[in-house]
Amino acid sequence: MGISLIDCHYIQKETAAVYLIWDENSGQREAALVETNTPGCLKYVLEEMAKNGITKEMIKYLFVTHIHLDHSGGAPRFLEEFPNAKVVCHPMGVRYLKDPSRIIKGARAVYGDALFDQLYGEIPPIALERILAAEDGQEFYMGKDKVMALFTPGHASHHIALYHPATSGVFSGDVFGVSYPGMRAAGSPYLLATTSPTEFDPDLAIESMEKILATGATRIYLTHFGIWEDVAGGGAMLRENLEHIKTLISQAMKLENSEIYPFIRAKIQEYFDGKIAGNKIPLTQEQRGFLKLDLDLNAQGIAYYTQKRKKKQPA
């Protein structure tokens, strides 16, 4: 069994990963990729495969934890290179892979046309026969190695994580937060919940985080970015972060709709700055600039959830 972390150089270095899994001990030499990021990541994947003697024909699965395009956007291009591969996703994600127009429209609204075109380019539909809908608890084998799909909503309703028993690890997508290297370079490492629009739900996010902890995993393979080994500590950080967000939502429910996003954006910046200072993490201005996009998206997701809840309140 082997696992390689592949840096996709998404926007900049060490922000998004694809993981290569292969069975070293089986004559079948089957392999899989977790996440596909963008078409631009393919060259880095092929380089890593060559280093480990993995041919294109050996790739059996392309696991996408959810259909947000920094996780699934490269899948159509990857399938062109890997003739035996199928994309594995949550059942609710199948229609978005078959017809990505809706997710493309949403991403263009978030990123703007220029950045979207730079990052993703054209994203064609994927033929249904090359998509597998995972079931909760379903096992997928690469030779004698395996991963187990776990339905983990909260960041997105169509989110799965993948438990890998051989390394006691979980490929967590976005449901176990993000921690870029700058947030772990010095001081106490910090893990931040990701709450981007449009399907964030804090209660489901907490339940999914607890589901991951219940596996007994001793490491988390973060898509954003790298291996997190203090699983219990990370879970405590996420729980506190998400409970704080629930408090902000309760406060924001009393505001006018136009006031909700500015309030949430200011409060999550204040919270994040406090955690970074408290953990003595010396972020550079460049790192803070990159994290601004994450915090903008987080605030959008929390504000969107708040406004949905307000609409459901009795008049």
C-alpha positions in Angstrom: 0.0 0.0 0.0 1.3 3.4 -0.9 -0.1 7.0 -0.5 1.3 10.1 -2.1 0.2 13.7 -1.5 0.2 15.7 -4.7 0.3 19.5 -4.6 -2.0 20.8 -7.3 -0.5 24.3 -7.3 -4.1 25.6 -7.1 -3.9 29.4 -7.2 -0.6 29.0 -5.3 1.5 26.2 -3.8 0.2 24.0 -1.0 -3.5 25.0 -1.1 -5.2 21.9 -2.6 -4.1 18.3 -2.8 -4.9 15.2 -4.8 -4.0 11.9 -3.1 -2.7 8.8 -5.0 -3.4 5.4 -3.4 -2.0 2.2 -4.7 -1.6 -1.4 -3.6 2.1 -2.4 -3.7 1.5 -5.9 -2.6 -1.0 -7.2 -5.1 -0.2 -8.5 -8.5 -3.1 -6.4 -9.8 -1.3 -3.1 -9.0 -4.6 -1.2 -8.9 -4.6 2.5 -7.9 -7.0 5.4 -7.2 -7.0 9.1 -6.9 -8.8 11.0 -4.2 -10.0 14.4 -5.6 -9.3 15.7 -9.1 -9.0 19.5 -8.4 -8.7 21.2 -11.8 -7.5 20.2 -15.2 -4.2 22.0 -14.4 -3.4 19.4 -11.7 -3.2 16.5 -14.1 0.4 17.1 -15.0 1.4 16.9 -11.3 -0.6 13.7 -10.9 1.1 12.1 -13.9 4.5 13.0 -12.6 3.8 11.4 -9.2 2.4 8.3 -10.9 5.5 7.9 -13.0 7.7 8.1 -9.9 5.8 5.2 -8.3 5.5 3.0 -11.5 1.8 3.6 -11.7 0.5 3.5 -15.3 -2.7 5.2 -16.6 -4.4 1.9 -17.0 -4.0 1.1 -13.3 -6.2 3.9 -12.1 -9.5 2.3 -11.1 -11.3 5.1 -9.2 -11.4 8.9 -9.1 -13.0 9.7 -5.8 -14.4 13.2 -5.5 -15.5 14.1 -2.0 -18.0 16.5 -3.4 -18.7 18.3 -6.6 -17.4 21.8 -5.7 -15.0 22.4 -8.6 -11.8 22.6 -6.6 -12.5 18.9 -5.9 -14.2 17.7 -9.0 -13.4 20.2 -11.8 -10.5 18.1 -13.2 -12.6 14.8 -13.4 -13.6 15.1 -17.1 -10.0 15.7 -18.2 -8.6 13.0 -15.9 -11.1 10.4 -17.4 -9.6 11.2 -20.8 -6.2 10.0 -19.5 -7.3 7.0 -17.4 -9.3 4.6 -19.6 -10.3 2.2 -16.9 -11.3 4.8 -14.3 -14.7 5.7 -13.0 -15.6 8.7 -10.9 -17.0 7.9 -7.4 -19.2 10.4 -5.7 -22.3 10.8 -3.5 -25.5 9.9 -5.2 -26.7 13.5 -5.0 -23.5 14.5 -7.0 -24.2 12.3 -10.0 -26.5 14.8 -11.8 -23.9 17.6 -11.4 -21.2 15.5 -13.0 -23.6 14.5 -15.8 -24.6 18.2 -16.3 -22.2 20.6 -14.6 -23.9 23.7 -15.9 -25.5 24.6 -12.6 -22.3 24.2 -10.6 -20.4 26.2 -13.2 -22.9 29.0 -13.0 -22.5 29.1 -9.2 -18.7 29.1 -9.3 -18.6 31.8 -11.9 -20.8 34.0 -9.6 -18.3 33.4 -6.7 -15.0 33.6 -8.6 -15.9 35.9 -11.5 -15.4 34.9 -15.1 -11.7 35.8 -15.4 -10.6 33.7 -12.4 -13.0 30.9 -13.2 -11.6 30.6 -16.8 -8.0 30.7 -15.5 -8.6 28.0 -12.9 -11.1 25.6 -14.7 -11.5 26.4 -18.4 -14.1 24.2 -20.1 -15.8 21.5 -17.9 -17.6 19.0 -20.1 -20.3 16.6 -18.9 -19.3 13.1 -17.8 -21.1 10.1 -19.3 -23.3 8.2 -16.8 -21.5 4.9 -17.4 -18.3 6.4 -16.0 -19.9 7.5 -12.7 -20.4 5.4 -9.6 -22.7 6.5 -6.9 -21.3 5.5 -3.5 -23.5 4.1 -0.7 -22.8 5.1 2.9 -20.4 2.5 4.3 -19.6 1.0 0.9 -16.1 -0.4 0.4 -14.0 0.2 -2.7 -11.0 -2.0 -3.4 -7.7 -1.3 -5.1 -6.2 -4.8 -5.2 -6.2 -5.8 -1.5 -6.3 -2.2 -0.3 -9.6 -0.5 0.4 -11.4 2.7 1.4 -14.9 3.1 2.9 -17.2 5.8 1.9 -18.8 7.9 4.7 -21.7 10.2 4.0 -20.7 13.5 5.7 -23.0 16.4 5.0 -22.6 19.8 6.5 -20.2 21.5 4.2 -22.3 20.2 1.3 -25.3 17.7 1.2 -23.4 15.6 -1.4 -20.2 15.2 0.6 -18.4 12.0 1.3 -15.3 11.2 3.3 -13.2 8.1 2.8 -11.9 6.0 5.6 -8.6 4.2 4.9 -8.2 1.4 7.4 -4.6 0.5 6.4 -3.3 3.8 7.5 -6.0 4.6 10.1 -6.7 7.7 8.1 -9.6 9.6 6.6 -9.6 11.6 3.4 -11.8 14.4 4.6 -12.5 16.7 1.7 -13.8 19.9 3.3 -15.7 18.4 6.2 -12.8 18.3 8.7 -11.8 21.9 7.9 -8.8 23.5 6.2 -5.2 24.1 7.5 -2.8 25.5 5.0 1.0 25.1 5.8 1.2 28.7 7.0 -1.3 27.8 9.7 1.0 25.0 10.9 4.5 26.5 10.3 5.0 27.7 13.9 3.2 28.0 17.2 0.2 25.8 17.7 -1.4 24.4 14.5 -4.9 25.7 13.7 -7.7 24.1 11.8 -10.5 26.2 10.4 -14.1 25.1 9.5 -15.0 25.7 5.9 -18.6 27.0 5.5 -18.8 28.1 1.9 -22.2 28.5 0.1 -24.7 27.2 -0.6 -25.4 24.1 1.5 -23.6 24.8 4.8 -25.4 23.5 7.8 -23.6 23.8 11.2 -25.5 21.0 13.0 -24.8 18.5 10.2 -21.2 19.7 10.0 -20.7 18.8 13.7 -22.4 15.4 13.2 -20.2 14.6 10.3 -17.0 15.6 12.2 -18.1 13.3 15.0 -18.7 10.5 12.5 -15.1 10.9 11.3 -13.8 10.8 14.9 -15.9 7.7 15.6 -13.7 5.8 13.0 -10.8 6.0 15.4 -8.7 7.6 12.7 -5.2 8.8 13.8 -4.6 11.0 10.8 -6.7 13.2 8.5 -5.7 13.6 4.8 -6.9 17.2 4.3 -7.6 18.3 0.7 -6.7 21.8 1.9 -3.9 20.9 2.8 -1.8 17.9 3.9 -1.8 15.4 6.7 -3.3 16.5 10.1 -2.3 14.1 12.9 -3.8 15.6 16.1 -7.3 14.2 15.2 -8.9 14.7 18.6 -7.4 18.2 18.9 -8.6 19.1 15.4 -12.1 17.9 16.2 -12.2 20.1 19.3 -11.1 23.1 17.3 -13.8 22.5 14.7 -16.5 21.9 17.3 -15.7 25.2 19.0 -15.5 27.0 15.7 -18.9 25.6 14.6 -20.6 26.4 17.9 -19.3 29.9 17.7 -20.8 30.1 14.2 -24.2 28.9 15.6 -24.0 31.8 18.1 -23.3 34.3 15.3 -26.3 32.9 13.3 -28.6 33.4 16.3 -27.4 37.0 16.5 -27.6 37.6 12.8 -31.2 36.3 12.7 -32.3 39.6 14.4 -30.7 41.8 11.7 -32.1 43.0 8.4 -31.0 40.9 5.4 -28.7 43.7 4.1 -26.8 43.7 7.5 -26.3 40.0 7.8 -23.2 39.5 5.6 -21.2 42.5 6.8 -21.9 41.4 10.4 -20.9 37.8 9.8 -17.8 38.8 7.8 -16.5 41.1 10.5 -17.2 38.6 13.3 -15.5 35.6 11.6 -12.5 37.8 10.9 -12.3 38.8 14.5 -12.6 35.2 15.6 -9.9 34.0 13.1 -7.5 36.8 14.1 -7.9 35.9 17.7 -7.1 32.2 17.1 -4.1 33.0 15.0 -2.8 35.4 17.6 -3.6 33.1 20.5 -1.8 30.2 18.8 1.2 32.4 18.0 1.0 31.7 14.2 3.0 34.3 12.3 1.1 34.5 9.0 2.6 36.6 6.3 0.7 39.3 4.4 0.6 37.0 1.4 -0.9 34.1 3.5 -3.4 36.5 5.0 -4.3 37.7 1.5 -5.0 34.2 0.3 -7.0 33.4 3.4 -9.2 36.4 2.7 -10.9 34.4 -0.1 -11.6 31.5 2.3 -13.1 33.9 4.9 -15.2 35.7 2.3 -16.6 32.4 1.1 -17.2 31.3 4.7 -19.1 34.4 5.5 -21.2 34.0 2.3 -22.1 30.5 3.4 -23.1 31.4 6.9 -25.1 34.5 5.7 -26.9 32.3 3.1 -27.8 29.8 5.8 -29.0 32.5 8.1 -31.2 34.1 5.4 -32.7 30.7 4.6 -33.6 30.2 8.3 -35.1 33.7 8.5 -37.5 32.9 5.6 -38.7 29.8 7.5 -39.7 31.9 10.6 -43.4 32.5 11.1 -44.5 36.0 10.1 
